[in-house]
Amino acid sequence: MNVFTYNHFINGSLGVYMNGVNTISLELGTEISHNTFTNQYSKAIQMSNEGAVNVTDNSITTTSGNLFYVSIYLDRCQRNHTITKNNISSVSGTGIYMVDCTGLAGIHGLVANNFIHCTDSAGISMINGDYQDVVFNSVLVTGAVNSYSALFMRGSGSGKIVKNNVLANTGGGYAYVVSDSAVFGISASDHNDLYITGTNVGNYDGNDTPTLNDWIAASSKIQIQLA
């Protein structure tokens, strides 16, 4: 078990990089909490093949102009990980990016109570994976490209829950995008506040939804309701 707490990481390409052997031989129980990450070029936190990680109450900001920058990047992280209470402020690229991360049917992975402001790309992007709860996050995207979104849900998986989030995009893009097989992987999505200044509230399964009523009608199969 590795613990990184109450540190200040300044500059560099990566702040903290942890990598287990593979999805069979996970590195277990890594905790990254109460740290400050300043001006990393590529990623503040990168974790691969980790199990039951805890990334909590970190402050992250950067002046990097790298559009591929990610504040918190999780790749093939398994079991009941916890990504909570992180403050990601005025970053380029993506706030939280998760690919092939899988929780447990009885104990989901948790992405909750994070504050994210991105000037480009996406606030939260989740590709594939199972049993993830994305709840009570506040996300703002200000990048002036109409394909950007506060929340992207893409790829395969099952048992994902998206509830009680504030998803705002003041750059002209989307608040909420659900694409590919993700339309089958979200088991519940309700009481999310969606705010845009552009043309479309969201995009569901490749179809733009200009109004809230359009979004509700298109996404009815995942039981969308708006607070």
C-alpha positions in Angstrom: 0.0 0.0 0.0 1.4 3.4 -1.1 0.3 6.7 0.5 0.9 10.2 -0.9 -0.5 12.8 1.3 0.0 16.5 2.1 2.6 17.1 -0.6 3.0 19.8 -3.2 4.0 18.6 -6.7 5.3 21.3 -8.9 6.0 21.2 -12.7 7.2 18.1 -14.6 5.3 16.0 -17.1 3.6 13.8 -14.4 2.9 14.5 -10.8 2.3 10.9 -9.5 2.4 7.8 -11.7 1.5 4.4 -10.3 1.3 1.3 -12.4 0.5 -2.3 -11.3 1.6 -5.4 -13.2 -1.7 -6.1 -15.0 -5.4 -6.5 -14.2 -4.6 -9.9 -12.6 -1.7 -8.6 -10.4 -3.1 -5.3 -9.3 -1.3 -2.8 -7.0 -3.7 -2.5 -4.1 -4.8 0.3 -1.9 -2.9 3.3 -3.2 -4.0 6.6 -1.6 -3.4 10.0 -3.0 -5.0 12.6 -0.8 -4.7 16.2 0.4 -2.0 17.1 -2.1 -1.5 20.1 -4.4 -0.6 19.6 -8.0 0.7 22.6 -9.9 1.6 23.0 -13.6 2.2 19.4 -14.7 2.4 19.3 -18.5 0.7 15.9 -19.2 -1.1 14.5 -16.2 -1.3 15.4 -12.5 -2.2 11.8 -11.5 -1.9 8.7 -13.7 -2.8 5.2 -12.4 -2.9 1.9 -14.3 -3.7 -1.6 -13.1 -4.5 -0.4 -9.6 -7.0 -1.8 -7.2 -9.2 0.0 -4.6 -7.5 3.3 -5.1 -8.4 6.4 -3.1 -7.9 9.8 -4.8 -9.4 12.3 -2.4 -9.3 16.0 -1.6 -6.5 17.0 -4.0 -6.1 20.5 -5.6 -5.0 20.5 -9.2 -4.3 23.3 -11.6 -2.0 23.9 -14.5 -1.0 26.4 -17.1 -0.2 23.7 -19.6 -1.7 24.3 -23.0 -1.6 20.6 -23.8 -5.1 19.6 -25.1 -4.3 16.0 -24.1 -3.7 17.0 -20.5 -5.6 15.0 -17.9 -5.8 15.9 -14.2 -6.8 12.4 -13.0 -6.2 9.5 -15.4 -7.3 6.0 -14.4 -6.6 3.1 -16.8 -7.8 -0.5 -15.9 -8.3 0.4 -12.2 -10.5 -2.2 -10.6 -12.6 -2.8 -7.5 -14.1 -0.2 -5.2 -12.0 2.9 -6.1 -12.9 6.3 -4.6 -12.3 9.5 -6.5 -13.9 12.2 -4.3 -13.6 15.9 -3.2 -11.0 16.9 -5.7 -10.8 20.5 -6.8 -9.7 20.7 -10.5 -9.4 24.3 -11.5 -9.0 26.0 -14.9 -7.2 23.1 -16.6 -6.9 22.3 -20.3 -7.8 18.9 -21.6 -9.9 16.6 -19.4 -10.6 16.7 -15.6 -11.2 13.0 -14.9 -10.5 10.4 -17.5 -11.4 6.7 -16.9 -10.9 3.9 -19.3 -11.7 0.2 -18.7 -12.2 0.7 -15.0 -14.5 -1.8 -13.2 -16.0 -1.7 -9.8 -17.9 -4.6 -8.1 -21.6 -5.4 -8.4 -22.1 -5.0 -4.7 -19.6 -2.1 -4.1 -19.3 0.3 -7.0 -16.5 2.6 -7.9 -17.3 6.1 -6.8 -16.7 9.4 -8.5 -18.3 12.0 -6.3 -18.3 15.5 -5.0 -15.5 16.7 -7.3 -15.4 20.3 -8.6 -14.0 20.4 -12.1 -13.4 23.4 -14.4 -11.9 22.6 -17.8 -11.1 25.1 -20.6 -11.0 22.3 -23.2 -12.3 18.8 -24.0 -14.3 17.3 -21.1 -14.9 17.6 -17.4 -15.4 13.8 -16.9 -14.8 11.2 -19.6 -15.6 7.5 -18.9 -14.9 4.8 -21.6 -16.0 1.3 -21.0 -16.0 -0.2 -17.5 -18.7 -1.5 -15.1 -20.3 -0.5 -11.8 -19.4 3.1 -11.5 -21.3 5.8 -9.6 -20.9 9.3 -11.0 -22.7 11.4 -8.4 -22.8 14.9 -6.8 -20.1 16.4 -9.1 -20.0 20.0 -10.2 -18.5 20.3 -13.7 -17.9 23.4 -15.9 -16.5 23.4 -19.4 -15.6 26.7 -21.0 -13.7 25.7 -24.1 -15.2 27.2 -27.2 -15.6 24.1 -29.3 -19.1 22.7 -29.9 -18.0 19.0 -29.6 -16.7 19.5 -26.0 -18.9 18.2 -23.1 -19.1 18.4 -19.4 -19.7 14.6 -19.2 -18.8 12.0 -21.8 -20.1 8.4 -21.3 -18.8 6.1 -24.1 -18.1 2.4 -24.8 -19.3 -0.8 -23.3 -20.0 -1.8 -19.7 -22.9 -2.1 -17.3 -24.2 -0.9 -13.9 -23.3 2.8 -14.3 -25.2 5.4 -12.3 -25.2 9.1 -13.1 -27.1 11.1 -10.6 -27.3 14.5 -8.9 -24.5 16.2 -11.0 -24.3 19.8 -12.2 -23.1 19.6 -15.8 -22.5 23.0 -17.3 -20.9 24.1 -20.6 -20.6 27.8 -21.3 -18.3 27.4 -24.3 -21.0 26.4 -26.8 -20.7 22.6 -26.5 -22.7 19.9 -24.8 -23.6 19.3 -21.1 -24.0 15.5 -21.4 -23.0 13.0 -24.2 -23.9 9.3 -24.2 -22.5 7.4 -27.2 -21.7 4.0 -28.5 -22.7 1.0 -26.3 -22.8 3.4 -23.3 -26.5 3.7 -24.0 -26.9 0.2 -22.7 -24.4 0.5 -19.8 -26.1 3.2 -17.8 -28.6 1.7 -15.5 -29.9 4.9 -14.0 -29.4 8.6 -14.7 -31.5 11.2 -13.0 -31.7 14.5 -11.1 -28.8 16.0 -13.1 -28.8 19.7 -13.8 -27.8 20.4 -17.4 -26.8 23.9 -18.5 -25.5 25.2 -21.8 -25.1 28.4 -23.8 -24.8 26.7 -27.1 -27.2 24.9 -29.5 -27.5 21.4 -27.9 -28.1 20.3 -24.4 -26.6 16.9 -25.2 -26.0 14.1 -27.7 -27.6 10.7 -27.2 -26.5 7.7 -29.3 -25.3 10.0 -32.1 -28.3 12.3 -32.1 -28.1 16.0 -31.0 -30.8 17.1 -28.5 -31.3 20.8 -28.7 -33.8 21.2 -25.8 -34.3 19.6 -22.5 -37.4 17.9 -23.7 -35.5 16.5 -26.7 -32.9 15.1 -24.3 -35.5 13.5 -22.0 -37.3 11.9 -25.0 -34.1 10.6 -26.5 -32.6 9.2 -23.3 -35.8 7.7 -21.8 -34.3 4.2 -21.9 -31.9 5.2 -19.1 -34.6 6.9 -17.1 -33.3 10.5 -17.4 -35.0 13.0 -15.2 -33.9 16.6 -14.7 -33.8 18.3 -11.3 
